[in-house]
């Protein structure tokens, strides 16, 4: 388990989760703003898959789906190599330390991860298994992907960016993530967006070249090796 290393990385950056947790716990209004944003991960996913094609952004919809799949694969692989229960566990925090906050997703990880590691859970059922990923944070990844996917829609651009900024702020609290989990998730999201966009440009250029019409002069078909006429000859020839 890698809690000690992840916590050391946070401290090296000067980031204090205990202080951040206390700040949020003492402000119920802030909790009411963070909680629905953090829990909107699947609502936003459904909205984007439907809304982007309806608004005519077919390429952005395809790139978004590909980004989502790739980042999920990458996150699963990395998290397997860097297993961790979460920052609450690393700091020895108890519910009494944050009475106004119930990090239910973290509690699910606290319940499920030991069962997977000791072999009690033999079948990983995506529909019933709790969250297992800590580093990097997939919530942080989706926040960046959702804001990027919503950007082409003018009337959702600002709202989508602000909402997902709140998701990022809520991720350490709601998921029990180290700050480095969030930073790594943001980095993976931007790298995947860049790679997917480059791939989209490459595929679109190849498709446009296939569809480009080729003009061949009629007299060139008479010989074995077609000869391109000069510009002067092309002008003199009747239409």
Phi and psi restraints in degrees (value plus and minus 20) as a CYANA .aco file:
   2 UNK   PHI    -133.3   -93.3
   2 UNK   PSI       3.4    43.4
   3 UNK   PHI     -79.9   -39.9
   3 UNK   PSI     -60.7   -20.7
   4 UNK   PHI     -82.6   -42.6
   4 UNK   PSI     -63.0   -23.0
   5 UNK   PHI     -87.2   -47.2
   5 UNK   PSI     -60.9   -20.9
   6 UNK   PHI     -87.2   -47.2
   6 UNK   PSI     -59.9   -19.9
   7 UNK   PHI     -85.8   -45.8
   7 UNK   PSI     -58.7   -18.7
   8 UNK   PHI     -83.8   -43.8
   8 UNK   PSI     -56.2   -16.2
   9 UNK   PHI     -85.3   -45.3
   9 UNK   PSI     -62.9   -22.9
  10 UNK   PHI     -78.9   -38.9
  10 UNK   PSI     -65.1   -25.1
  11 UNK   PHI     -87.3   -47.3
  11 UNK   PSI     -54.8   -14.8
  12 UNK   PHI     -83.7   -43.7
  12 UNK   PSI     -49.4    -9.4
  13 UNK   PHI    -105.0   -65.0
  13 UNK   PSI     -23.1    16.9
  14 UNK   PHI      58.5    98.5
  14 UNK   PSI       2.9    42.9
  15 UNK   PHI    -122.6   -82.6
  15 UNK   PSI     110.4   150.4
  16 UNK   PHI    -138.9   -98.9
  16 UNK   PSI      84.7   124.7
  17 UNK   PHI     -87.9   -47.9
  17 UNK   PSI     -58.4   -18.4
  18 UNK   PHI     -79.8   -39.8
  18 UNK   PSI     -62.3   -22.3
  19 UNK   PHI     -86.7   -46.7
  19 UNK   PSI     -59.8   -19.8
  20 UNK   PHI     -85.3   -45.3
  20 UNK   PSI     -61.8   -21.8
  21 UNK   PHI     -82.4   -42.4
  21 UNK   PSI     -63.0   -23.0
  22 UNK   PHI     -84.5   -44.5
  22 UNK   PSI     -59.2   -19.2
  23 UNK   PHI     -81.0   -41.0
  23 UNK   PSI     -65.6   -25.6
  24 UNK   PHI     -92.2   -52.2
  24 UNK   PSI     -60.9   -20.9
  25 UNK   PHI     -81.1   -41.1
  25 UNK   PSI     -51.2   -11.2
  26 UNK   PHI    -103.5   -63.5
  26 UNK   PSI     -18.2    21.8
  27 UNK   PHI    -149.4  -109.4
  27 UNK   PSI      68.2   108.2
  28 UNK   PHI     -77.4   -37.4
  28 UNK   PSI     -54.0   -14.0
  29 UNK   PHI     -84.1   -44.1
  29 UNK   PSI     -57.8   -17.8
  30 UNK   PHI     -87.1   -47.1
  30 UNK   PSI     -58.1   -18.1
  31 UNK   PHI     -82.3   -42.3
  31 UNK   PSI     -61.5   -21.5
  32 UNK   PHI     -85.7   -45.7
  32 UNK   PSI     -43.8    -3.8
  33 UNK   PHI    -103.8   -63.8
  33 UNK   PSI     -58.5   -18.5
  34 UNK   PHI     -93.7   -53.7
  34 UNK   PSI     -58.3   -18.3
  35 UNK   PHI     -81.7   -41.7
  35 UNK   PSI     -72.1   -32.1
  36 UNK   PHI     -85.3   -45.3
  36 UNK   PSI     -52.1   -12.1
  37 UNK   PHI     -85.6   -45.6
  37 UNK   PSI     -65.2   -25.2
  38 UNK   PHI     -83.7   -43.7
  38 UNK   PSI     -55.2   -15.2
  39 UNK   PHI    -104.4   -64.4
  39 UNK   PSI     -16.1    23.9
  40 UNK   PHI    -111.4   -71.4
  40 UNK   PSI      -9.1    30.9
  41 UNK   PHI     -80.2   -40.2
  41 UNK   PSI     -63.0   -23.0
  42 UNK   PHI    -102.2   -62.2
  42 UNK   PSI     -50.8   -10.8
  43 UNK   PHI     -83.0   -43.0
  43 UNK   PSI     -65.5   -25.5
  44 UNK   PHI     -85.3   -45.3
  44 UNK   PSI     -58.6   -18.6
  45 UNK   PHI     -79.6   -39.6
  45 UNK   PSI     -68.7   -28.7
  46 UNK   PHI     -81.8   -41.8
  46 UNK   PSI     -62.8   -22.8
  47 UNK   PHI     -80.4   -40.4
  47 UNK   PSI     -64.4   -24.4
  48 UNK   PHI     -90.0   -50.0
  48 UNK   PSI     -61.2   -21.2
  49 UNK   PHI     -81.4   -41.4
  49 UNK   PSI     -52.2   -12.2
  50 UNK   PHI    -108.1   -68.1
  50 UNK   PSI     -62.8   -22.8
  51 UNK   PHI     -93.7   -53.7
  51 UNK   PSI     -61.6   -21.6
  52 UNK   PHI     -79.1   -39.1
  52 UNK   PSI     -69.0   -29.0
  53 UNK   PHI     -84.2   -44.2
  53 UNK   PSI     -57.7   -17.7
  54 UNK   PHI     -82.3   -42.3
  54 UNK   PSI     -52.7   -12.7
  55 UNK   PHI    -106.2   -66.2
  55 UNK   PSI     -18.7    21.3
  56 UNK   PHI      68.3   108.3
  56 UNK   PSI     -12.8    27.2
  57 UNK   PHI    -113.4   -73.4
  57 UNK   PSI      49.2    89.2
  58 UNK   PHI     -88.8   -48.8
  58 UNK   PSI     -62.4   -22.4
  59 UNK   PHI     -86.3   -46.3
  59 UNK   PSI     -62.1   -22.1
  60 UNK   PHI     -83.4   -43.4
  60 UNK   PSI     -57.0   -17.0
  61 UNK   PHI     -83.6   -43.6
  61 UNK   PSI     -63.1   -23.1
  62 UNK   PHI     -86.0   -46.0
  62 UNK   PSI     -63.4   -23.4
  63 UNK   PHI     -84.8   -44.8
  63 UNK   PSI     -57.8   -17.8
  64 UNK   PHI     -83.9   -43.9
  64 UNK   PSI     -66.2   -26.2
  65 UNK   PHI     -82.1   -42.1
  65 UNK   PSI     -61.9   -21.9
  66 UNK   PHI     -84.7   -44.7
  66 UNK   PSI     -63.3   -23.3
  67 UNK   PHI     -80.0   -40.0
  67 UNK   PSI     -64.1   -24.1
  68 UNK   PHI     -81.2   -41.2
  68 UNK   PSI     -65.1   -25.1
  69 UNK   PHI     -86.0   -46.0
  69 UNK   PSI     -64.6   -24.6
  70 UNK   PHI     -85.2   -45.2
  70 UNK   PSI     -64.1   -24.1
  71 UNK   PHI     -86.4   -46.4
  71 UNK   PSI     -53.7   -13.7
  72 UNK   PHI     -85.5   -45.5
  72 UNK   PSI     -61.1   -21.1
  73 UNK   PHI     -84.4   -44.4
  73 UNK   PSI     -67.6   -27.6
  74 UNK   PHI     -82.2   -42.2
  74 UNK   PSI     -63.5   -23.5
  75 UNK   PHI     -82.7   -42.7
  75 UNK   PSI     -61.7   -21.7
  76 UNK   PHI     -82.6   -42.6
  76 UNK   PSI     -63.7   -23.7
  77 UNK   PHI     -84.7   -44.7
  77 UNK   PSI     -67.9   -27.9
  78 UNK   PHI     -85.1   -45.1
  78 UNK   PSI     -63.1   -23.1
  79 UNK   PHI     -84.0   -44.0
  79 UNK   PSI     -50.2   -10.2
  80 UNK   PHI     -86.0   -46.0
  80 UNK   PSI     -55.5   -15.5
  81 UNK   PHI    -102.5   -62.5
  81 UNK   PSI     -41.8    -1.8
  82 UNK   PHI    -146.3  -106.3
  82 UNK   PSI      50.4    90.4
  83 UNK   PHI     -94.1   -54.1
  83 UNK   PSI     122.5   162.5
  84 UNK   PHI    -179.4  -139.4
  84 UNK   PSI     126.8   166.8
  85 UNK   PHI    -101.6   -61.6
  85 UNK   PSI     -61.5   -21.5
  86 UNK   PHI     127.2   167.2
  86 UNK   PSI     149.6   189.6
  87 UNK   PHI     -93.3   -53.3
  87 UNK   PSI     -50.6   -10.6
  88 UNK   PHI     -80.8   -40.8
  88 UNK   PSI     -63.3   -23.3
  89 UNK   PHI     -86.5   -46.5
  89 UNK   PSI     -62.0   -22.0
  90 UNK   PHI     -83.4   -43.4
  90 UNK   PSI     -54.6   -14.6
  91 UNK   PHI    -113.4   -73.4
  91 UNK   PSI     -22.6    17.4
  92 UNK   PHI      48.3    88.3
  92 UNK   PSI      12.2    52.2
  93 UNK   PHI     -99.1   -59.1
  93 UNK   PSI     121.9   161.9
  94 UNK   PHI    -135.9   -95.9
  94 UNK   PSI     141.5   181.5
  95 UNK   PHI     -73.7   -33.7
  95 UNK   PSI     -50.2   -10.2
  96 UNK   PHI     -86.3   -46.3
  96 UNK   PSI     -40.6    -0.6
  97 UNK   PHI     -98.8   -58.8
  97 UNK   PSI     -35.6     4.4
  98 UNK   PHI    -164.8  -124.8
  98 UNK   PSI      47.8    87.8
  99 UNK   PHI     -82.5   -42.5
  99 UNK   PSI     -44.6    -4.6
 100 UNK   PHI    -111.5   -71.5
 100 UNK   PSI     -22.4    17.6
 101 UNK   PHI    -142.6  -102.6
 101 UNK   PSI     110.1   150.1
 102 UNK   PHI    -140.0  -100.0
 102 UNK   PSI      76.4   116.4
 103 UNK   PHI     -98.1   -58.1
 103 UNK   PSI      59.5    99.5
 104 UNK   PHI     -82.4   -42.4
 104 UNK   PSI     -55.7   -15.7
 105 UNK   PHI     -85.8   -45.8
 105 UNK   PSI     -60.0   -20.0
 106 UNK   PHI     -83.6   -43.6
 106 UNK   PSI     -60.9   -20.9
 107 UNK   PHI     -82.7   -42.7
 107 UNK   PSI     -56.0   -16.0
 108 UNK   PHI     -83.5   -43.5
 108 UNK   PSI     -62.7   -22.7
 109 UNK   PHI     -82.9   -42.9
 109 UNK   PSI     -62.0   -22.0
 110 UNK   PHI     -81.8   -41.8
 110 UNK   PSI     -50.5   -10.5
 111 UNK   PHI    -103.8   -63.8
 111 UNK   PSI     -62.6   -22.6
 112 UNK   PHI    -103.7   -63.7
 112 UNK   PSI     -60.0   -20.0
 113 UNK   PHI     -80.0   -40.0
 113 UNK   PSI     -65.2   -25.2
 114 UNK   PHI     -81.4   -41.4
 114 UNK   PSI     -54.2   -14.2
 115 UNK   PHI     -87.8   -47.8
 115 UNK   PSI     -55.0   -15.0
 116 UNK   PHI     -92.3   -52.3
 116 UNK   PSI     -61.0   -21.0
 117 UNK   PHI     -89.9   -49.9
 117 UNK   PSI     -55.1   -15.1
 118 UNK   PHI    -110.3   -70.3
 118 UNK   PSI     -19.2    20.8
 119 UNK   PHI      70.1   110.1
 119 UNK   PSI     -18.6    21.4
 120 UNK   PHI     -85.4   -45.4
 120 UNK   PSI     -63.6   -23.6
 121 UNK   PHI    -107.2   -67.2
 121 UNK   PSI      91.4   131.4
 122 UNK   PHI    -118.0   -78.0
 122 UNK   PSI     -43.2    -3.2
 123 UNK   PHI    -137.0   -97.0
 123 UNK   PSI     103.6   143.6
 124 UNK   PHI    -112.1   -72.1
 124 UNK   PSI      72.8   112.8
 125 UNK   PHI    -111.2   -71.2
 125 UNK   PSI      94.1   134.1
 126 UNK   PHI     -82.4   -42.4
 126 UNK   PSI     -42.5    -2.5
 127 UNK   PHI    -111.0   -71.0
 127 UNK   PSI     -33.0     7.0
 128 UNK   PHI    -147.7  -107.7
 128 UNK   PSI     -36.6     3.4
 129 UNK   PHI     -97.7   -57.7
 129 UNK   PSI     119.3   159.3
 130 UNK   PHI     -95.5   -55.5
 130 UNK   PSI     154.4   194.4
 131 UNK   PHI     -87.1   -47.1
 131 UNK   PSI     120.9   160.9
 132 UNK   PHI    -142.9  -102.9
 132 UNK   PSI     -32.9     7.1
 133 UNK   PHI    -110.7   -70.7
 133 UNK   PSI     109.9   149.9
 134 UNK   PHI    -135.1   -95.1
 134 UNK   PSI     -79.0   -39.0
 135 UNK   PHI    -133.9   -93.9
 135 UNK   PSI     103.9   143.9
 136 UNK   PHI    -100.1   -60.1
 136 UNK   PSI     150.1   190.1
 137 UNK   PHI    -100.4   -60.4
 137 UNK   PSI     101.2   141.2
 138 UNK   PHI     -94.5   -54.5
 138 UNK   PSI     -46.6    -6.6
 139 UNK   PHI     -81.7   -41.7
 139 UNK   PSI     -61.5   -21.5
 140 UNK   PHI     -85.1   -45.1
 140 UNK   PSI     -59.1   -19.1
 141 UNK   PHI     -81.5   -41.5
 141 UNK   PSI     -68.8   -28.8
 142 UNK   PHI     -85.3   -45.3
 142 UNK   PSI     -53.4   -13.4
 143 UNK   PHI     -80.4   -40.4
 143 UNK   PSI     -62.8   -22.8
 144 UNK   PHI     -89.3   -49.3
 144 UNK   PSI     -63.8   -23.8
 145 UNK   PHI     -82.3   -42.3
 145 UNK   PSI     -61.7   -21.7
 146 UNK   PHI     -86.7   -46.7
 146 UNK   PSI     -63.8   -23.8
 147 UNK   PHI     -82.3   -42.3
 147 UNK   PSI     -61.0   -21.0
 148 UNK   PHI     -86.5   -46.5
 148 UNK   PSI     -61.2   -21.2
 149 UNK   PHI     -87.8   -47.8
 149 UNK   PSI     -53.9   -13.9
 150 UNK   PHI    -100.3   -60.3
 150 UNK   PSI     -34.5     5.5
 151 UNK   PHI     -77.8   -37.8
 151 UNK   PSI     -58.5   -18.5
 152 UNK   PHI     -87.0   -47.0
 152 UNK   PSI     -37.2     2.8
 153 UNK   PHI    -109.1   -69.1
 153 UNK   PSI      86.8   126.8
 154 UNK   PHI     -76.6   -36.6
 154 UNK   PSI     -60.9   -20.9
 155 UNK   PHI     -99.9   -59.9
 155 UNK   PSI     -24.8    15.2
 156 UNK   PHI    -137.8   -97.8
 156 UNK   PSI     -21.1    18.9
 157 UNK   PHI     -81.4   -41.4
 157 UNK   PSI     -74.2   -34.2
 158 UNK   PHI     -89.9   -49.9
 158 UNK   PSI     -65.7   -25.7
 159 UNK   PHI     -81.4   -41.4
 159 UNK   PSI     -62.4   -22.4
 160 UNK   PHI     -85.0   -45.0
 160 UNK   PSI     -59.2   -19.2
 161 UNK   PHI     -86.7   -46.7
 161 UNK   PSI     -65.8   -25.8
 162 UNK   PHI     -86.2   -46.2
 162 UNK   PSI     -62.0   -22.0
 163 UNK   PHI     -81.4   -41.4
 163 UNK   PSI     -64.2   -24.2
 164 UNK   PHI     -96.9   -56.9
 164 UNK   PSI     -40.2    -0.2
 165 UNK   PHI     -85.8   -45.8
 165 UNK   PSI     -57.6   -17.6
 166 UNK   PHI     -86.8   -46.8
 166 UNK   PSI     -57.2   -17.2
 167 UNK   PHI     -78.4   -38.4
 167 UNK   PSI     -64.0   -24.0
 168 UNK   PHI     -80.9   -40.9
 168 UNK   PSI     -62.4   -22.4
 169 UNK   PHI     -85.8   -45.8
 169 UNK   PSI     -51.5   -11.5
 170 UNK   PHI    -104.0   -64.0
 170 UNK   PSI     -36.8     3.2
 171 UNK   PHI     -81.4   -41.4
 171 UNK   PSI     -66.3   -26.3
 172 UNK   PHI     -80.4   -40.4
 172 UNK   PSI     -59.0   -19.0
 173 UNK   PHI     -93.1   -53.1
 173 UNK   PSI     -71.4   -31.4
 174 UNK   PHI     -90.5   -50.5
 174 UNK   PSI     -56.5   -16.5
 175 UNK   PHI    -122.9   -82.9
 175 UNK   PSI     -20.1    19.9
 176 UNK   PHI      45.2    85.2
 176 UNK   PSI      15.6    55.6
 177 UNK   PHI    -109.5   -69.5
 177 UNK   PSI     126.2   166.2
 178 UNK   PHI     -89.7   -49.7
 178 UNK   PSI     135.8   175.8
 179 UNK   PHI     -82.9   -42.9
 179 UNK   PSI     -53.4   -13.4
 180 UNK   PHI     -85.8   -45.8
 180 UNK   PSI     -47.9    -7.9
 181 UNK   PHI     -80.4   -40.4
 181 UNK   PSI     -63.3   -23.3
 182 UNK   PHI     -87.9   -47.9
 182 UNK   PSI     -64.1   -24.1
 183 UNK   PHI     -81.3   -41.3
 183 UNK   PSI     -64.7   -24.7
 184 UNK   PHI     -83.9   -43.9
 184 UNK   PSI     -59.0   -19.0
 185 UNK   PHI     -83.2   -43.2
 185 UNK   PSI     -62.8   -22.8
 186 UNK   PHI     -82.1   -42.1
 186 UNK   PSI     -63.1   -23.1
 187 UNK   PHI     -83.0   -43.0
 187 UNK   PSI     -62.8   -22.8
 188 UNK   PHI     -84.5   -44.5
 188 UNK   PSI     -60.3   -20.3
 189 UNK   PHI     -82.0   -42.0
 189 UNK   PSI     -68.0   -28.0
 190 UNK   PHI     -85.4   -45.4
 190 UNK   PSI     -59.5   -19.5
 191 UNK   PHI     -83.9   -43.9
 191 UNK   PSI     -60.5   -20.5
 192 UNK   PHI     -89.4   -49.4
 192 UNK   PSI     -59.3   -19.3
 193 UNK   PHI     -80.3   -40.3
 193 UNK   PSI     -65.3   -25.3
 194 UNK   PHI     -81.6   -41.6
 194 UNK   PSI     -67.3   -27.3
 195 UNK   PHI     -84.7   -44.7
 195 UNK   PSI     -61.3   -21.3
 196 UNK   PHI     -88.0   -48.0
 196 UNK   PSI     -58.7   -18.7
 197 UNK   PHI     -85.3   -45.3
 197 UNK   PSI     -60.6   -20.6
 198 UNK   PHI     -83.2   -43.2
 198 UNK   PSI     -61.5   -21.5
 199 UNK   PHI     -83.0   -43.0
 199 UNK   PSI     -61.0   -21.0
 200 UNK   PHI     -82.2   -42.2
 200 UNK   PSI     -61.1   -21.1
 201 UNK   PHI     -83.5   -43.5
 201 UNK   PSI     -61.8   -21.8
 202 UNK   PHI     -83.8   -43.8
 202 UNK   PSI     -65.4   -25.4
 203 UNK   PHI     -87.8   -47.8
 203 UNK   PSI     -57.2   -17.2
 204 UNK   PHI     -89.2   -49.2
 204 UNK   PSI     -55.3   -15.3
 205 UNK   PHI     -85.7   -45.7
 205 UNK   PSI     -62.0   -22.0
 206 UNK   PHI     -83.4   -43.4
 206 UNK   PSI     -58.0   -18.0
 207 UNK   PHI     -88.9   -48.9
 207 UNK   PSI     -59.8   -19.8
 208 UNK   PHI     -87.5   -47.5
 208 UNK   PSI     -54.6   -14.6
 209 UNK   PHI     -88.4   -48.4
 209 UNK   PSI     -54.9   -14.9
 210 UNK   PHI     -87.0   -47.0
 210 UNK   PSI     -54.3   -14.3
 211 UNK   PHI    -107.7   -67.7
 211 UNK   PSI     -26.9    13.1
 212 UNK   PHI     -91.1   -51.1
 212 UNK   PSI     104.4   144.4
 213 UNK   PHI     -89.5   -49.5
 213 UNK   PSI     126.7   166.7
 214 UNK   PHI    -131.9   -91.9
 214 UNK   PSI     102.4   142.4
 215 UNK   PHI    -115.4   -75.4
 215 UNK   PSI     103.8   143.8
 216 UNK   PHI    -141.2  -101.2
 216 UNK   PSI     103.7   143.7
 217 UNK   PHI     -78.7   -38.7
 217 UNK   PSI     122.4   162.4
 218 UNK   PHI     -83.4   -43.4
 218 UNK   PSI     -57.2   -17.2
 219 UNK   PHI     -93.0   -53.0
 219 UNK   PSI     -37.5     2.5
 220 UNK   PHI     -92.2   -52.2
 220 UNK   PSI     -38.5     1.5
 221 UNK   PHI     -97.2   -57.2
 221 UNK   PSI     -26.7    13.3
 222 UNK   PHI     -97.5   -57.5
 222 UNK   PSI     -52.0   -12.0
 223 UNK   PHI    -116.8   -76.8
 223 UNK   PSI     152.3   192.3
 224 UNK   PHI     -92.7   -52.7
 224 UNK   PSI     -58.0   -18.0
 225 UNK   PHI    -132.8   -92.8
 225 UNK   PSI      86.9   126.9
 226 UNK   PHI     -79.9   -39.9
 226 UNK   PSI     119.9   159.9
 227 UNK   PHI    -136.1   -96.1
 227 UNK   PSI     108.3   148.3
 228 UNK   PHI     -97.3   -57.3
 228 UNK   PSI     104.0   144.0
 229 UNK   PHI     -89.4   -49.4
 229 UNK   PSI     131.6   171.6
 230 UNK   PHI     -91.7   -51.7
 230 UNK   PSI     147.0   187.0
 231 UNK   PHI     -83.7   -43.7
 231 UNK   PSI     -57.0   -17.0
 232 UNK   PHI     -88.0   -48.0
 232 UNK   PSI     -59.9   -19.9
 233 UNK   PHI     -86.9   -46.9
 233 UNK   PSI     -56.5   -16.5
 234 UNK   PHI     -85.4   -45.4
 234 UNK   PSI     -53.4   -13.4
 235 UNK   PHI     -92.1   -52.1
 235 UNK   PSI     -58.8   -18.8
 236 UNK   PHI     -93.5   -53.5
 236 UNK   PSI     -46.5    -6.5
 237 UNK   PHI     -89.1   -49.1
 237 UNK   PSI     117.5   157.5
 238 UNK   PHI     -88.8   -48.8
 238 UNK   PSI     136.1   176.1
